[in-house]
Amino acid sequence: MGLWTLDDIPWHRFDRDRLDPEIVRIVKAAALVERNGTAYAHHLCRIFADDPAFQETARRWGEEETQHGQALARWSALADPNFDFDRAFLRFQAGYQVDFDSARSRRGSRAGEMVARCIVEVGTSSYYTALREAAAEPVLQEICRHIAADELRHYRLFYKNLDRCLAEEPIGRLSRVRIALGRVAESEDDELAYAYYAANAGDLPYDRRHYTRAYARRAYALYRPHHIERGIAMLLKAVGLTPNGRLSLVASRLAWRAMRYRAARLAKMAV
């Protein structure tokens, strides 16, 4: 398992008076996505079928992701006693399906898959850092601190394997940039929207556009410029570009402006 367990979380410090209902909703969704980690680990093991050392690493990563889901699910049940995680997770799995048995990476190569995994860890590390800083509830703060540290470590793990893959099957920077930007764009695909729906919508029918906006409106509101700056630096490193130069500064400012514009539009739509 990882460097911590559920027993390390100070559950006795849970403070209902510090709950933010908007944050509770996105945490319930995050619990479903994180709990699905073993399925993604299985997919990585299929892609790296002839690499038992990396398969072991992938399985351990999947176990840690699953623990993230378990911690967030337990907190969600404290925050919302009516939340039935098992029922919501079954609903999520039934409605959001990916071919986890495929032995081919959607990114075209093993190196491309590692670029995409790095970008996912960039996003999750930034997200849980932002969530920890936005939350007032102390137990959630502690859970997010642990998860954000894990996700940063996972980024380093996949980056290390990326270097190894590039030595075996080189792909150019332009291809790596294209994969990275494509994976960023996928942050608004069905996974997060359907997780938000499965966790919060009861028996209502799924409306992708509505739930994509509902999730994004709450999630984007968490971020501050330093979260974006750090994420951009990590992204540039993953694609082989200088992470702390002028390009990083310009990209960070543009990304922050784009996010604030999107967040403002979503907030206006919700009124």
N, C-alpha and C positions, 0 to 999 in steps of 0.2 A: 504494500500500500504506500501511501505517501509519507510526508514528514509530520503529519498530524492525523488525529482521528476525531470522531464525533464526541468522544469523551473529553477532548481538549477544549471544547466550546463551553463557555460559562452560561449554560442555559438558565441558571437560576437568576441571572441578571436581566432577563427579559422584562421590558418595560412597555406595557400596552399604551401608556399615556404618550409615548414618543413615536407612535406609529403614524405613518403617512399612507393613507389608502391608495394613492397613486403608485407608491413604491411597492406596496403589497401586491398589487396586480402584476407588475413586471417581474417581481421575484418568483411568483407562482409559475409564470411562463418560463423563466430561466431554469427553474427546478426540473421541468420536463425536458428541456433541451440538454442539460448537463447529464441527466439520468440516462440519456441515450448514448453515452460515451462508449459503452462496450460494443455497440453496433458499428460505430466508426472504427474502433480498434480492429474489429473483425475484418472490415474492408481493407484497412492498411495491411493486415496480415496476408490477405489474399493478393494484394499488389506486390508485397515483398515475400512471396511464397518460398523463395529459395534463400532467404536470409533469416535464419532462426534467431540470431542475436537481436536484429531489429524487431522481429516479431515479439520477442520477450519484452522489449522496451515499449512497443505499441500496446501490448496487453496491460502492462503496468500503468501506462498513461490512461487507458480506458478505465481502469479501476479507480484511478484518482478522479477522473471526470465524473464517474458514477457517484463517488463519495461527495463531490460538490452538489450533485443533484439531491442526494440524501439529506445533506445539511440544510440546503435551501427548502426542501420539502418539509422538514421538521420545523423549521422556523415559520414557514407559511401556515402550518397547522396551528401553531401558537397564535399567529396573527389573525388567522381566520379559521375558527374551529369548525366551520362548515365545509372547509376545503377537503375534498376527498382526492388525495394525490393518486392513489392507485386507479381510480376510475378515470381521472383526467389523463393519466399517462396512457392507459389503454386507448382512450379516444384520440390522443395525439398520434400514437403509433398507427392506428387504423386510418387516420386521415392524411398523415404526412409520411409518404413511403419513398424510400430510395433503394436502389439495387445494391445493398451492402454485400451481396455475394459476388459482385463483379470483380474480376481479377485485373481489370483495366482501369487506369486512372482517367478521370474526365479531363485531366490536364495534359494528357498526351505522353507523359513520361513520369518516371519516378522522381526525377528532379523537379518537374513541374508540380507534382503532388506535394513535395516538401515545401515549395514556395507557397502553395495554397495553405498548407497547414501552418506555416509561419504567420501568414496574414490572419488566419483565424485566431491564433494566440495573441497577435497584436491587438485585435479587436476585443478579445475577452479580458486581457490584462488591463487595457484601458477602461473597459466598461466596469469591471468590479472595483477598480480604483476610484472611478467617478461615483459609483454607487455607494461605496464606503464613505466618501467625503460628503455626499448628499444626505445620507441617512442619519437620523438622530437616535434611532433605537440601538442600544449598545451591543446586543447579541448579533444583530445583522452586521454591524460594523466589524465585529471580530471575524465572522464568517467570511465576509468580503476581503478582509485583510489576508486571510489564509488562501483564499481562492486566487486572488490577484498575484500573490507570490508564486503559487503553483503554476499559473498560466505564463508568467515570465520565465520560469524554469522550463516549462514545456516549449516555449519559443526557442530557447537556447538549445534544447534537445533536438528539435526539428532543424534548426539552423546548422547544427553540427552534422546532422545526417545529410542535409542539402549539400554541404561541401563535398562529402563523400560521393554523393550521387553525381554531382557535376564533374568530378574527376573521371567517372565512368561513362557518362553521357552528357557532354557539355550542351547547354542551351544558352543562347545569347541574352544580353541584358534586355533587349527589346522584347523578347519572348517572355522573360521573367516579369517585366513591367506589365505586359498584357495580361498575364495570368493573375498577377497581384490585383490589378484594377478590376479584372473580371470577378475575382473573389470578393472584393469590396462591394461591388454592385450587387452581388448575391445576398448581401446582408438584408436586402428588402425582398427576398424571395419568400416562399410559403413557410419556411421552417419557423421563423420567429412569429410571424402572423398567426400561423395555425396553433402554435404553442400558446400564444396569448388567448386565442379563441377557446382552445380546449381547457385552459385553466380557469377562465373567467365567464364564459358565455352561457353556461347552463345548457338548455336544450334549444337555443336559437340556431337557425341555419348559418352556415359559414359564408361570409362575404369577404373575399380576399382583400379587396380595396379598403373596406371599412376597418378590418382588423390590422392590416398593415399600417394604416394611419394611426389607429388607436395605440398600437405598440410603440411606433416611432415617436409619436408626440410625447409620450412619457419618458422614453429612453433618451432622446436627444436633449431633453431638458436637464439631464444630469451633467452634461459635459461642460468643461471650462477650457480655456486656451491651452493650459499646460498639459492636459490630457491629450489634446490633438497633437501638440508639438512632439511629445514623447512617442505617440503612435506613428507619426510620419517618419521620425528618425528610425524606428524599428523596421518600418516598411521599406525604406530606402536601403537599409542594410541588407534586407532579405533579397532585394533585386540586384544587388551589387553596386549600388551607388553610395556616394559619401553621405553618411547620416547626419552630419553636423555642419554642413556648409551653407552657402547661400540658397541652393536649391531647396534644402530642408526648410529654411526660414520662409521662403516664398510659398512653398507647397503647404506649409502649416497655416499661413495666413489665409490662403485661398480656401483650404479645407474648413477652417473655422468659420469664415464668412458664409460658405455654402451650407454648413450645418445650421448656423443661426438663421439663415434665410428659410431653410426648410422647416426648422422648429417653429419659427414665427408663423409661417403659412399654416402649419398643422394646428397650431394653437388658435388661429383665427377661424379655421374651419370648424373647430370644436365648439365655438361660441354659439 
